[in-house]
């Protein structure tokens, strides 16, 4: 769908990047070497609501902010396209294209909810697999509209006789959202990838590997052979999203073992410790991230309220 669809995908993909960033934790006590920062409080996690916010969360756009940004992007897109006699997405259509299942922090640490495990295994209430999401605005631009939006159209002028700028309406929209210093050199849509880069380090953390070893032993006692909760959640047998008795049995055992050994609590604490160490080591950078995020959100609010 051109740049709007790509940006919408980037918005929803952000939730996926955040989830992957969190999928790297767990373990036992204090840090043993310099690559294992000292754990803070280890929460007791028996249900999704027991998972605290992660240090990275304040640097990412939350659901409300993403909606505001999406509406601003759609508004600027329509203004440009309408000058060239073209249609584009309404706010509702843009929000539909950018929407997906609500971001559930518990999913950073795979399945936590015992009730969901009993009902859906590793699937969702819709019966789809854990990685699936349904998106789509219900609107598909014409070839001519796409060409104006992405700048491929030639010899096109708007209602004031001005030629289409290089990069088309997509470039105009990006420039419009950058007014007032929004984002600057730091793009809050990509900062989640920085935390994603910590996954391997957290998985090597001795507190994480210890927690996973306990969990794996518990699963073995229940008749299931998985090395980590990630291996269970990503078993290709559930990829289709079909809810089977086996999936429900494994998911139920998975959650029970996590509860017995507080796997998610340790996993969370290790993830949070590594994230905090990363942020503390790049204080100037993350101050810029917050400034860029605020500028982008403030500019988006202005556009939604009708500012040019």
N, C-alpha and C positions, 0 to 999 in steps of 0.2 A: 504494500500500500504506500510505498514511497517513504518519505522522511517521517511523516506523522506516525505511520505504523511502526517504523524502526524505533522512534523515540518511545512510543507506547510500549514496545517490546522491551526497550531498555529500562523503562520504569518497572515493569513487572519482573524483568530479569534481575533487577536490584534485589527484590525479595529473595530470589534464588541465590544470589551472591552472598547476601547476608546469612542465609541459612547455612550455606556451605562454610562460611567463616566460622559459624558457631559449631559446626559438626566436628570439632577437633578438640575434645577435652576429656577430662575425667581423671581419677587417681586418688592418692591417699593423703599424705601429710605435707611437711614443709619441703621447700625446694632443695634438692641435693647438690646441684651444680649451678653455675652462673646462667645456664640456658633454661633453668627451671625456677622462675620467680616464685617467691614465697606466696603461698595461698592465703587469701583472705578468708572470710567466713565461708564455711561450706554449708549451704542450705540443705535442709532435709526436703527432698523432692518426692512427693507421692502423687502429685497431679500437676497438670500444666500450670495452674495458677501459682504454684510454689516456685517457679523459675523466675528469679529477679531479672531486672534489666541488665544488659551487658554494657560494658564501658563504651563500646563502639556506637551504641544506639543513638546517642546525642549528635553524632556527626552525620547521620543519614536522614533523609526525608522520611517523616512518618506518614501514615496513611492519609491524614488530612492534608498535609503539605503536598503530597503527590497529587491529590485530587485538585488542589488549587493550581499547581503547576500545569496539570493536564488541561484544565479549563482555560488558562491563560494561553497556552500553546494553541489550542483550538481557536480561540478568539482572534489571535493575531493571524493565524492561517486563513481564517474566513475573510478577514479584512483585506488581505492581499489578494486572495483568489477572486473575491467579488469585484475588485477593481478591474480584473481581466475577464469579467463576465462568466466566471466559473463558480461552481458550487463546491462546498467542502463539508467536513464533518460538523455536526452540531455538538454542543457540549456533551449531551447525553451519549451520542455515538462515540465521541472521543473517550469518555470515561468507560464505556463498555469495552472499547478496544484495549484500554490500559488496565482493566480490572482482572482480578483472579481471586483465588481463595484468600481469605484474610490471612495476613502474615501471623503465624502462630509460633511464638518463640520456642515452644516445646519441640517444634519440628527441627530446630537446630540440633537437637539431641536425639533425634528419631522418636519413636513412639513412646508416649508417657501415659496417655489416658487409658486406664483399664477398661472403661466402658466402651470406648471406641474400638479397642482391641477385640473385645468380645463380639461386637456387632459387625465390624468391617475388616478385621485383620489389619493389613497394612494399607488398605484402600481408604477412600474417603466416603462420606455419606452418599455421594452420588454413584458410588460403585466403581469409581475410577482409581487407578493406582496412585501412590503417594506423589509421584512427580507430575501427574497430569494436571492441566488447568484448561478451562475453556475460555477463550477470549474471542472477541470479534465485535465489530461495531454494527454489522448488518449493512454497511455502506461500502461500496467499491467504486473508486473514482474511475472515470473514463480514461482512455489513453491520452486524450487531449488535456484533461485535468492533471494527470500525472506529469505530463511534459512541462506544463506551466509550473507545477509545484517544485519539481526537481531541477528546473532550468534547462531542460533539453529543447524546449520550444524555441523556434527561430522566428525572427521578425515579428515579435508580438509586442504590442503596446497596451498600456492600461487605459482607463477612461480619461486620464489627463494627458494622454499621448506619450507617456514615459515608457521607454523600452523595459522589458523584463531584465532584471539585474542578473549578473552572473550567479549561478546557484539557485535561481528562481525564488519562489515564495519561501522555500525552506530556509534559504540564507537570510531573507528578510526577517523571518520569524526569530531565528537565532540571534540576529543583531538586536531585535526588539527586546528580547529577554535579557540581553546583556547590558541594557541601559542601566545606569546607576552603579556599575561595577559588579553586577551579579556574576557570580562564579569566579570571575577574574581568571587567575592561573590555576585555580583549584575547582574541579568539577565534582560536586557532591554525588553525582550519578556514578562516578567511578571509584570513589573512595572505599566503597565496600570491597573492592578487589584487593585493597591493601590488607584488610583483615582476612580475606580469603587466603592470602599468601601465608598466613600463620598456621594453616591446617596441618601441614606436615610436621611442624615443630611441636604443636600440641599433641599430635598423635604419638610422638616419640617421648613425650614427658613420662617419667617413671610413675607418676601418680595416675596418669591415664592408663598406661599399660597394665598397671596393677589392678585398677578398677575393672578393666576389661577382662583380665584373667579371672577375677572372682566371678564376674558375670558369666563368662564362658563356662566355668566349672558348674555353676548353677544350672545353666541351660543343658549341659551334658547330663546332669542328674535327672533332668526332665525328658531326656531322650533326643535332644537336638544338638547338632554339631555346628556351632558357629564360633568364630574366633572373637568377633566384636559385634556390638549392636548394629554397626553400619553394614556388616555382612548379612545380618538377618534382614534388616530393612530393605536392602538392595538385592535380595535373592531374586534371580531372574524368574523364578516360579510365580512371583506376584506381579511381574512387569505388565501383564495384560490388564491388571486391575480387577480381574475376576475374584470374587470373594469365595474362598474354598474353606472346607473344614480344616485342612492343614494350615492354611494361612492364619486362621483364627487361633488354632492351637499354638502355633509358634509365637504369634503376637502376644497371646495371653501369657505364655511362659516368659517372653522377653520382658514384659512390663513387671511381672511378679519378681523376676530376678533383679531388675533395676531397683525396685522398691526394697527388696530384702537387703541389698548391699549399698543402697544409696548411690548407685552408679551415676545417675544424672547429676546429683548434688556435687559429687567430686569432679565430674566432667565439666560442669558449669564453672566451678571454682578455678580449675586449671585454665579453662578458656578465658575467663575474666582476668586472671593474673597475667597471662601472656598478652592480652589486648592492652591492659593497663601499662605494662612495661613498654610495649610498642608505642603507645601514645606519649608516655613520659619521655621517651627517647627522641621524639620528634615534635616537641612542644610548639615550636614556631610554625611548623607545617600544619598542625591540627588547629592552631588558632586561626590560620588562614582558611582552613576548611570551614570552620564555624562562621567566619565572616562571609565567605562565599555563599554558604547555605542561607544565611540570613538575608543577604542581598537578593538572592534568587527568589526566596519566598516573598520578600517585601515587594519586589518588582512584579511577581505573579499576582499578588493581591491587587496592586495598582491596575494591572491590565484587566483583571476580572471586574474591577469597579469602573472600567471604561477609559482609563488613561491611554493616550496614544502610544 
